[in-house]
Amino acid sequence: HTDPAHHTIMKQLAAIKARNAGEAFSLTTETMHERYKSAGNFLGHMRFEFRSLYNHTEYKFLDQHQIKDGLVQKVEITPETGEPVLAIFKLKKIDDSKWLIDSFTIIGRGDLQPI
């Protein structure tokens, strides 16, 4: 049995790797929809700002923490460049059953980070 939050992140990473913008965008919350406006914008942002997610070769789930309005999941992402980075996904439960990605941050050397 896969953790439902893990399942959402796995689907998200698979969709990004497959360049399936619609699927990747559908796994995000309304907050992300307002931020990126369209699936194409979202995938473009992944391509240019979050290259380690866009070009990952493997990933490993680390610790998970419950927070007031959802949970935080740490994931070690290994990009094509081979230098792992830490991705921190914040997820929210929608309709008491479905977990969606509300935000994520990359900590590591593989990405350009906005300041």
Secondary structure, DSSP 8 states (H G I E B T S, - for coil): ---HHHHHHHHHHHHHHTT-HHHHHHTB-HHHHHHH-SHHHHHHHHHHH-HHHHTEEEEEEEEEEEETTEEEEEEEEEETTS--EEEEEEEEEETTTEEEEEEEEEESSSS----
